Amino acid sequence: MPFQAILRELTRGPGAVAAMFLDHEGEAVEVFSERCSAETSKLVGAYHSIFIRQIRQICMEFLHGEPAHFKIELIHLKTLTRTLPGGYFVVLVLERDAGEAWASQALRQACDRLRKEIPE
């Protein structure tokens, strides 16, 4: 499956640090980064799984449906996250000052490609 190639392409944008394809438990299905370790990426993914579960619970409790995407801004980094069918999600880690227009578009396209590869 081309998960690695899709994530590699996603990290080629300006300011991209890492890309992660994670399952519903936050376990890394695939991680790609030339700028940080796989362990660090996996740790970020694990915390994102906690965030996504809490966001889903809040959204469902107030009848807003499933969240489609969200952003978290940190002091030095920011993350863009998109949900996928089957509880999967993709996290794109960016430098704090990286442009979001290209990143959002690239993440959407990567998710479209990943959707086609996710086993049903």
DRENTORKOL-3810 file (N, C-alpha, C; in nm, 4 decimals):
REM DRENTORKOL-3810
@n.u->0.0840; n.v->-0.1182; n.w->0.0000; ca.u->0.0000; ca.v->0.0000; ca.w->0.0000; c.u->0.0881; c.v->0.1241; c.w->0.0000
@n.u->0.0439; n.v->0.2264; n.w->-0.0664; ca.u->0.1291; ca.v->0.3450; ca.w->-0.0852; c.u->0.1214; c.v->0.4481; c.w->0.0273
@n.u->0.0908; n.v->0.4054; n.w->0.1495; ca.u->0.0775; ca.v->0.5011; ca.w->0.2588; c.u->0.2036; c.v->0.5860; c.w->0.2744
@n.u->0.3194; n.v->0.5223; n.w->0.2738; ca.u->0.4469; ca.v->0.5922; ca.w->0.2918; c.u->0.4669; c.v->0.6979; c.w->0.1835
@n.u->0.4381; n.v->0.6640; n.w->0.0601; ca.u->0.4563; ca.v->0.7586; ca.w->-0.0511; c.u->0.3628; c.v->0.8784; c.w->-0.0377
@n.u->0.2399; n.v->0.8543; n.w->0.0045; ca.u->0.1434; ca.v->0.9635; ca.w->0.0225; c.u->0.1903; c.v->1.0572; c.w->0.1325
@n.u->0.2370; n.v->1.0021; n.w->0.2438; ca.u->0.2846; ca.v->1.0846; ca.w->0.3551; c.u->0.4125; c.v->1.1591; c.w->0.3184
@n.u->0.5009; n.v->1.0930; n.w->0.2452; ca.u->0.6251; ca.v->1.1568; ca.w->0.2017; c.u->0.5923; c.v->1.2806; c.w->0.1175
@n.u->0.5016; n.v->1.2648; n.w->0.0246; ca.u->0.4618; ca.v->1.3769; ca.w->-0.0607; c.u->0.4003; c.v->1.4899; c.w->0.0219
@n.u->0.3225; n.v->1.4542; n.w->0.1221; ca.u->0.2588; ca.v->1.5533; ca.w->0.2078; c.u->0.3610; c.v->1.6370; c.w->0.2846
@n.u->0.4752; n.v->1.5798; n.w->0.3182; ca.u->0.5767; ca.v->1.6542; ca.w->0.3952; c.u->0.6711; c.v->1.7362; c.w->0.3081
@n.u->0.6503; n.v->1.7383; n.w->0.1788; ca.u->0.7384; ca.v->1.8160; ca.w->0.0901; c.u->0.7038; c.v->1.9640; c.w->0.0857
@n.u->0.5925; n.v->2.0027; n.w->0.1424; ca.u->0.5525; ca.v->2.1431; ca.w->0.1422; c.u->0.6371; c.v->2.2263; c.w->0.2368
@n.u->0.6379; n.v->2.3571; n.w->0.2156; ca.u->0.7178; ca.v->2.4470; ca.w->0.3004; c.u->0.6705; c.v->2.4462; c.w->0.4453
@n.u->0.7608; n.v->2.4177; n.w->0.5352; ca.u->0.7292; ca.v->2.4176; ca.w->0.6777; c.u->0.6737; c.v->2.2874; c.w->0.7304
@n.u->0.6603; n.v->2.1864; n.w->0.6450; ca.u->0.6095; ca.v->2.0570; ca.w->0.6912; c.u->0.7170; c.v->1.9844; c.w->0.7714
@n.u->0.6785; n.v->1.9256; n.w->0.8811; ca.u->0.7708; ca.v->1.8565; ca.w->0.9697; c.u->0.7487; c.v->1.7053; c.w->0.9659
@n.u->0.6225; n.v->1.6627; n.w->0.9712; ca.u->0.5915; ca.v->1.5199; ca.w->0.9744; c.u->0.4480; c.v->1.4975; c.w->0.9289
@n.u->0.4211; n.v->1.3757; n.w->0.8850; ca.u->0.2849; ca.v->1.3344; ca.w->0.8506; c.u->0.2628; c.v->1.1954; c.w->0.9076
@n.u->0.1444; n.v->1.1743; n.w->0.9641; ca.u->0.1130; ca.v->1.0475; ca.w->1.0280; c.u->-0.0232; c.v->0.9976; c.w->0.9849
@n.u->-0.0319; n.v->0.8697; n.w->0.9572; ca.u->-0.1579; ca.v->0.8018; ca.w->0.9276; c.u->-0.1817; c.v->0.7097; c.w->1.0460
@n.u->-0.2892; n.v->0.7359; n.w->1.1213; ca.u->-0.3120; ca.v->0.6689; ca.w->1.2491; c.u->-0.4458; c.v->0.5965; c.w->1.2516
@n.u->-0.4517; n.v->0.4901; n.w->1.3303; ca.u->-0.5780; ca.v->0.4183; ca.w->1.3446; c.u->-0.6598; c.v->0.4777; c.w->1.4592
@n.u->-0.7754; n.v->0.4188; n.w->1.4865; ca.u->-0.8680; ca.v->0.4730; ca.w->1.5863; c.u->-0.8111; c.v->0.4738; c.w->1.7281
@n.u->-0.7065; n.v->0.3989; n.w->1.7522; ca.u->-0.6434; ca.v->0.3971; ca.w->1.8838; c.u->-0.5205; c.v->0.4876; c.w->1.8906
@n.u->-0.4916; n.v->0.5556; n.w->1.7820; ca.u->-0.3748; ca.v->0.6434; ca.w->1.7788; c.u->-0.2462; c.v->0.5719; c.w->1.7447
@n.u->-0.2572; n.v->0.4436; n.w->1.7119; ca.u->-0.1392; ca.v->0.3676; ca.w->1.6714; c.u->-0.1010; c.v->0.4079; c.w->1.5295
@n.u->0.0274; n.v->0.4222; n.w->1.5069; ca.u->0.0753; ca.v->0.4629; ca.w->1.3754; c.u->0.0631; c.v->0.3481; c.w->1.2764
@n.u->-0.0151; n.v->0.3703; n.w->1.1726; ca.u->-0.0189; ca.v->0.2780; ca.w->1.0599; c.u->0.1046; c.v->0.3062; c.w->0.9757
@n.u->0.1319; n.v->0.4361; n.w->0.9579; ca.u->0.2516; ca.v->0.4795; ca.w->0.8842; c.u->0.2867; c.v->0.6202; c.w->0.9293
@n.u->0.4158; n.v->0.6484; n.w->0.9384; ca.u->0.4675; ca.v->0.7800; ca.w->0.9779; c.u->0.5784; c.v->0.8167; c.w->0.8821
@n.u->0.5830; n.v->0.9448; n.w->0.8438; ca.u->0.6955; ca.v->0.9893; ca.w->0.7626; c.u->0.7423; c.v->1.1255; c.w->0.8102
@n.u->0.8732; n.v->1.1375; n.w->0.8311; ca.u->0.9363; ca.v->1.2641; ca.w->0.8631; c.u->1.0853; c.v->1.2529; c.w->0.8374
@n.u->1.1388; n.v->1.3552; n.w->0.7775; ca.u->1.2840; ca.v->1.3643; ca.w->0.7640; c.u->1.3405; c.v->1.4591; c.w->0.8691
@n.u->1.2512; n.v->1.5151; n.w->0.9532; ca.u->1.2931; ca.v->1.6172; ca.w->1.0478; c.u->1.2766; c.v->1.5787; c.w->1.1940
@n.u->1.2042; n.v->1.4718; n.w->1.2216; ca.u->1.1939; ca.v->1.4272; ca.w->1.3610; c.u->1.1868; c.v->1.2754; c.w->1.3638
@n.u->1.2107; n.v->1.2202; n.w->1.4805; ca.u->1.2181; ca.v->1.0750; ca.w->1.4925; c.u->1.0801; c.v->1.0107; c.w->1.4811
@n.u->1.0793; n.v->0.8859; n.w->1.4447; ca.u->0.9546; ca.v->0.8090; ca.w->1.4381; c.u->0.8905; c.v->0.8006; c.w->1.5764
@n.u->0.9732; n.v->0.7915; n.w->1.6808; ca.u->0.9207; ca.v->0.7830; ca.w->1.8170; c.u->0.8460; c.v->0.9102; c.w->1.8541
@n.u->0.9032; n.v->1.0264; n.w->1.8200; ca.u->0.8371; ca.v->1.1540; ca.w->1.8486; c.u->0.7071; c.v->1.1638; c.w->1.7713
@n.u->0.7099; n.v->1.1262; n.w->1.6443; ca.u->0.5888; ca.v->1.1294; ca.w->1.5620; c.u->0.4817; c.v->1.0382; c.w->1.6202
@n.u->0.5213; n.v->0.9209; n.w->1.6644; ca.u->0.4248; ca.v->0.8265; ca.w->1.7210; c.u->0.3651; c.v->0.8798; c.w->1.8516
@n.u->0.4454; n.v->0.9511; n.w->1.9296; ca.u->0.3957; ca.v->1.0108; ca.w->2.0533; c.u->0.2923; c.v->1.1189; c.w->2.0229
@n.u->0.3211; n.v->1.2023; n.w->1.9239; ca.u->0.2248; ca.v->1.3043; ca.w->1.8809; c.u->0.0950; c.v->1.2361; c.w->1.8366
@n.u->0.1078; n.v->1.1294; n.w->1.7613; ca.u->-0.0093; ca.v->1.0557; ca.w->1.7156; c.u->-0.0912; c.v->0.9998; c.w->1.8301
@n.u->-0.0247; n.v->0.9482; n.w->1.9311; ca.u->-0.0965; ca.v->0.8919; ca.w->2.0455; c.u->-0.1768; c.v->1.0001; c.w->2.1175
@n.u->-0.1175; n.v->1.1172; n.w->2.1350; ca.u->-0.1908; ca.v->1.2262; ca.w->2.1992; c.u->-0.3052; c.v->1.2755; c.w->2.1115
@n.u->-0.2843; n.v->1.2767; n.w->1.9817; ca.u->-0.3921; ca.v->1.3182; ca.w->1.8920; c.u->-0.5108; c.v->1.2227; c.w->1.8995
@n.u->-0.4847; n.v->1.0962; n.w->1.9217; ca.u->-0.5965; ca.v->1.0023; ca.w->1.9327; c.u->-0.6820; c.v->1.0366; c.w->2.0545
@n.u->-0.6192; n.v->1.0843; n.w->2.1606; ca.u->-0.6943; ca.v->1.1274; ca.w->2.2790; c.u->-0.7785; c.v->1.2495; c.w->2.2439
@n.u->-0.7168; n.v->1.3470; n.w->2.1754; ca.u->-0.7899; ca.v->1.4675; ca.w->2.1358; c.u->-0.9088; c.v->1.4326; c.w->2.0467
@n.u->-0.8848; n.v->1.3490; n.w->1.9476; ca.u->-0.9910; ca.v->1.3177; ca.w->1.8516; c.u->-1.1057; c.v->1.2438; c.w->1.9197
@n.u->-1.0752; n.v->1.1553; n.w->2.0133; ca.u->-1.1829; ca.v->1.0859; ca.w->2.0868; c.u->-1.2664; c.v->1.1856; c.w->2.1659
@n.u->-1.1993; n.v->1.2797; n.w->2.2321; ca.u->-1.2724; ca.v->1.3783; ca.w->2.3115; c.u->-1.3534; c.v->1.4720; c.w->2.2222
@n.u->-1.2957; n.v->1.5139; n.w->2.1112; ca.u->-1.3682; ca.v->1.6006; ca.w->2.0186; c.u->-1.4889; c.v->1.5271; c.w->1.9615
@n.u->-1.4706; n.v->1.4017; n.w->1.9227; ca.u->-1.5834; ca.v->1.3221; ca.w->1.8711; c.u->-1.6945; c.v->1.3115; c.w->1.9749
@n.u->-1.6569; n.v->1.2843; n.w->2.0990; ca.u->-1.7561; ca.v->1.2700; ca.w->2.2053; c.u->-1.8343; c.v->1.3997; c.w->2.2243
@n.u->-1.7655; n.v->1.5113; n.w->2.2254; ca.u->-1.8316; ca.v->1.6407; ca.w->2.2414; c.u->-1.9249; c.v->1.6675; c.w->2.1241
@n.u->-1.8768; n.v->1.6447; n.w->2.0034; ca.u->-1.9586; ca.v->1.6683; ca.w->1.8837; c.u->-2.0831; c.v->1.5802; c.w->1.8830
@n.u->-2.0685; n.v->1.4539; n.w->1.9164; ca.u->-2.1818; ca.v->1.3619; ca.w->1.9157; c.u->-2.2804; c.v->1.3963; c.w->2.0280
@n.u->-2.2277; n.v->1.4398; n.w->2.1414; ca.u->-2.3132; ca.v->1.4746; ca.w->2.2545; c.u->-2.4044; c.v->1.5921; c.w->2.2207
@n.u->-2.3528; n.v->1.6852; n.w->2.1431; ca.u->-2.4311; ca.v->1.8029; ca.w->2.1063; c.u->-2.4922; c.v->1.7908; c.w->1.9671
@n.u->-2.4947; n.v->1.6667; n.w->1.9136; ca.u->-2.5606; ca.v->1.6356; ca.w->1.7876; c.u->-2.5056; c.v->1.7140; c.w->1.6687
@n.u->-2.3770; n.v->1.7393; n.w->1.6709; ca.u->-2.3138; ca.v->1.8087; ca.w->1.5589; c.u->-2.2520; c.v->1.7116; c.w->1.4587
@n.u->-2.2540; n.v->1.5831; n.w->1.4883; ca.u->-2.1957; ca.v->1.4838; ca.w->1.3984; c.u->-2.0464; c.v->1.4687; c.w->1.4181
@n.u->-1.9875; n.v->1.3899; n.w->1.3300; ca.u->-1.8437; ca.v->1.3626; ca.w->1.3357; c.u->-1.7621; c.v->1.4864; c.w->1.2984
@n.u->-1.6537; n.v->1.5130; n.w->1.3690; ca.u->-1.5648; ca.v->1.6214; ca.w->1.3256; c.u->-1.4904; c.v->1.5784; c.w->1.1988
@n.u->-1.4705; n.v->1.6706; n.w->1.1080; ca.u->-1.4011; ca.v->1.6391; ca.w->0.9829; c.u->-1.2533; c.v->1.6748; c.w->0.9917
@n.u->-1.2230; n.v->1.7868; n.w->1.0561; ca.u->-1.0830; ca.v->1.8277; ca.w->1.0698; c.u->-1.0702; c.v->1.9280; c.w->1.1834
@n.u->-0.9481; n.v->1.9399; n.w->1.2346; ca.u->-0.9214; ca.v->2.0397; ca.w->1.3372; c.u->-0.7741; c.v->2.0773; c.w->1.3373
@n.u->-0.7439; n.v->2.1897; n.w->1.4030; ca.u->-0.6078; ca.v->2.2420; ca.w->1.4101; c.u->-0.5723; c.v->2.2640; c.w->1.5562
@n.u->-0.4474; n.v->2.2343; n.w->1.5901; ca.u->-0.3947; ca.v->2.2632; ca.w->1.7226; c.u->-0.2692; c.v->2.3472; c.w->1.7034
@n.u->-0.2644; n.v->2.4613; n.w->1.7693; ca.u->-0.1456; ca.v->2.5468; ca.w->1.7625; c.u->-0.0677; c.v->2.5370; c.w->1.8923
@n.u->0.0606; n.v->2.5111; n.w->1.8783; ca.u->0.1524; ca.v->2.5035; ca.w->1.9909; c.u->0.2474; c.v->2.6222; c.w->1.9829
@n.u->0.3404; n.v->2.6311; n.w->2.0720; ca.u->0.4343; ca.v->2.7434; ca.w->2.0706; c.u->0.5221; c.v->2.7409; c.w->1.9459
@n.u->0.5757; n.v->2.6248; n.w->1.9108; ca.u->0.6686; ca.v->2.6162; ca.w->1.7982; c.u->0.6137; c.v->2.5404; c.w->1.6781
@n.u->0.5050; n.v->2.4697; n.w->1.6967; ca.u->0.4486; ca.v->2.3870; ca.w->1.5899; c.u->0.2975; c.v->2.4035; c.w->1.5865
@n.u->0.2376; n.v->2.3529; n.w->1.4794; ca.u->0.0927; ca.v->2.3400; ca.w->1.4737; c.u->0.0618; c.v->2.2113; c.w->1.3991
@n.u->-0.0553; n.v->2.1587; n.w->1.4241; ca.u->-0.0965; ca.v->2.0358; ca.w->1.3573; c.u->-0.2310; c.v->2.0569; c.w->1.2906
@n.u->-0.2447; n.v->1.9975; n.w->1.1746; ca.u->-0.3718; ca.v->1.9909; ca.w->1.1050; c.u->-0.4098; c.v->1.8439; c.w->1.1019
@n.u->-0.5318; n.v->1.8137; n.w->1.1413; ca.u->-0.5775; ca.v->1.6759; ca.w->1.1488; c.u->-0.7073; c.v->1.6610; c.w->1.0716
@n.u->-0.7157; n.v->1.5527; n.w->0.9935; ca.u->-0.8386; ca.v->1.5191; ca.w->0.9209; c.u->-0.8772; c.v->1.3760; c.w->0.9550
@n.u->-1.0060; n.v->1.3562; n.w->0.9738; ca.u->-1.0556; ca.v->1.2227; ca.w->1.0039; c.u->-1.0870; c.v->1.1487; c.w->0.8743
@n.u->-1.0802; n.v->1.0173; n.w->0.8839; ca.u->-1.1091; ca.v->0.9290; ca.w->0.7711; c.u->-1.2074; c.v->0.8208; c.w->0.8167
@n.u->-1.2700; n.v->0.7512; n.w->0.7236; ca.u->-1.3609; ca.v->0.6416; ca.w->0.7613; c.u->-1.2891; c.v->0.5344; c.w->0.8435
@n.u->-1.3653; n.v->0.4637; n.w->0.9240; ca.u->-1.3097; ca.v->0.3545; ca.w->1.0030; c.u->-1.2320; c.v->0.3999; c.w->1.1242
@n.u->-1.2440; n.v->0.5283; n.w->1.1614; ca.u->-1.1728; ca.v->0.5795; ca.w->1.2775; c.u->-1.0293; c.v->0.6202; c.w->1.2505
@n.u->-0.9847; n.v->0.6091; n.w->1.1274; ca.u->-0.8490; ca.v->0.6511; ca.w->1.0922; c.u->-0.8423; c.v->0.8031; c.w->1.0872
@n.u->-0.7206; n.v->0.8564; n.w->1.1003; ca.u->-0.7010; ca.v->0.9987; ca.w->1.0800; c.u->-0.5583; c.v->1.0268; c.w->1.0376
@n.u->-0.5392; n.v->1.1449; n.w->0.9801; ca.u->-0.4092; ca.v->1.1871; ca.w->0.9311; c.u->-0.3730; c.v->1.3166; c.w->1.0024
@n.u->-0.2495; n.v->1.3249; n.w->1.0495; ca.u->-0.1994; ca.v->1.4433; ca.w->1.1178; c.u->-0.0821; c.v->1.4971; c.w->1.0377
@n.u->-0.0876; n.v->1.6251; n.w->1.0053; ca.u->0.0229; ca.v->1.6940; ca.w->0.9397; c.u->0.0809; c.v->1.7925; c.w->1.0403
@n.u->0.2081; n.v->1.7744; n.w->1.0756; ca.u->0.2770; ca.v->1.8618; ca.w->1.1705; c.u->0.3526; c.v->1.9664; c.w->1.0901
@n.u->0.3334; n.v->2.0934; n.w->1.1287; ca.u->0.3933; ca.v->2.2059; ca.w->1.0576; c.u->0.4704; c.v->2.2959; c.w->1.1525
@n.u->0.5675; n.v->2.3675; n.w->1.0977; ca.u->0.6303; ca.v->2.4753; ca.w->1.1739; c.u->0.5226; c.v->2.5782; c.w->1.2056
@n.u->0.5389; n.v->2.6497; n.w->1.3130; ca.u->0.4369; ca.v->2.7460; ca.w->1.3592; c.u->0.3998; c.v->2.8474; c.w->1.2518
@n.u->0.4965; n.v->2.8936; n.w->1.1730; ca.u->0.4710; ca.v->2.9984; ca.w->1.0746; c.u->0.4408; c.v->2.9461; c.w->0.9343
@n.u->0.4280; n.v->2.8173; n.w->0.9192; ca.u->0.4005; ca.v->2.7592; ca.w->0.7868; c.u->0.2620; c.v->2.8028; c.w->0.7390
@n.u->0.2518; n.v->2.8226; n.w->0.6089; ca.u->0.1239; ca.v->2.8610; ca.w->0.5508; c.u->0.0234; c.v->2.7475; c.w->0.5593
@n.u->-0.0994; n.v->2.7816; n.w->0.5904; ca.u->-0.2018; ca.v->2.6789; ca.w->0.6062; c.u->-0.2820; c.v->2.6521; c.w->0.4798
@n.u->-0.2833; n.v->2.7447; n.w->0.3871; ca.u->-0.3633; ca.v->2.7248; ca.w->0.2653; c.u->-0.3133; c.v->2.6033; c.w->0.1878
@n.u->-0.1845; n.v->2.5999; n.w->0.1596; ca.u->-0.1291; ca.v->2.4855; ca.w->0.0862; c.u->-0.1429; c.v->2.3581; c.w->0.1686
@n.u->-0.1183; n.v->2.3706; n.w->0.3012; ca.u->-0.1192; ca.v->2.2528; ca.w->0.3878; c.u->-0.2587; c.v->2.1907; c.w->0.3944
@n.u->-0.3595; n.v->2.2737; n.w->0.4063; ca.u->-0.4959; ca.v->2.2243; ca.w->0.4122; c.u->-0.5347; c.v->2.1540; c.w->0.2820
@n.u->-0.4979; n.v->2.2141; n.w->0.1708; ca.u->-0.5273; ca.v->2.1543; ca.w->0.0400; c.u->-0.4508; c.v->2.0225; c.w->0.0223
@n.u->-0.3231; n.v->2.0227; n.w->0.0569; ca.u->-0.2413; ca.v->1.9017; ca.w->0.0432; c.u->-0.2937; c.v->1.7901; c.w->0.1340
@n.u->-0.3343; n.v->1.8252; n.w->0.2547; ca.u->-0.3879; ca.v->1.7262; ca.w->0.3480; c.u->-0.5189; c.v->1.6681; c.w->0.2948
@n.u->-0.6041; n.v->1.7518; n.w->0.2403; ca.u->-0.7303; ca.v->1.7040; ca.w->0.1829; c.u->-0.7036; c.v->1.6062; c.w->0.0685
@n.u->-0.6095; n.v->1.6406; n.w->-0.0189; ca.u->-0.5760; ca.v->1.5528; ca.w->-0.1319; c.u->-0.5156; c.v->1.4208; c.w->-0.0836
@n.u->-0.4285; n.v->1.4281; n.w->0.0163; ca.u->-0.3693; ca.v->1.3054; ca.w->0.0716; c.u->-0.4776; c.v->1.2159; c.w->0.1314
@n.u->-0.5725; n.v->1.2758; n.w->0.1991; ca.u->-0.6815; ca.v->1.1977; ca.w->0.2588; c.u->-0.7682; c.v->1.1337; c.w->0.1514
@n.u->-0.7907; n.v->1.2050; n.w->0.0423; ca.u->-0.8666; ca.v->1.1462; ca.w->-0.0686; c.u->-0.7953; c.v->1.0220; c.w->-0.1222
@n.u->-0.6647; n.v->1.0302; n.w->-0.1350; ca.u->-0.5869; ca.v->0.9155; ca.w->-0.1826; c.u->-0.5868; c.v->0.8014; c.w->-0.0796
@n.u->-0.5730; n.v->0.8359; n.w->0.0476; ca.u->-0.5713; ca.v->0.7339; ca.w->0.1517; c.u->-0.7054; c.v->0.6621; c.w->0.1628
@n.u->-0.8150; n.v->0.7350; n.w->0.1460; ca.u->-0.9484; ca.v->0.6743; ca.w->0.1521; c.u->-0.9600; c.v->0.5563; c.w->0.0560
@n.u->-0.8984; n.v->0.5709; n.w->-0.0598; ca.u->-0.9033; ca.v->0.4647; ca.w->-0.1619; c.u->-0.8223; c.v->0.3419; c.w->-0.1210
@n.u->-0.7285; n.v->0.3593; n.w->-0.0285; ca.u->-0.6391; ca.v->0.2510; ca.w->0.0110; c.u->-0.6770; c.v->0.1842; c.w->0.1416
@n.u->-0.7718; n.v->0.2442; n.w->0.2161; ca.u->-0.8099; ca.v->0.1898; ca.w->0.3465; c.u->-0.8922; c.v->0.0630; c.w->0.3267
@n.u->-0.8528; n.v->-0.0452; n.w->0.3907; ca.u->-0.9315; ca.v->-0.1687; ca.w->0.3804; c.u->-1.0673; c.v->-0.1507; c.w->0.4458
@n.u->-1.1685; n.v->-0.2087; n.w->0.3865; ca.u->-1.3042; ca.v->-0.1963; ca.w->0.4423; c.u->-1.3376; c.v->-0.3083; c.w->0.5352
END
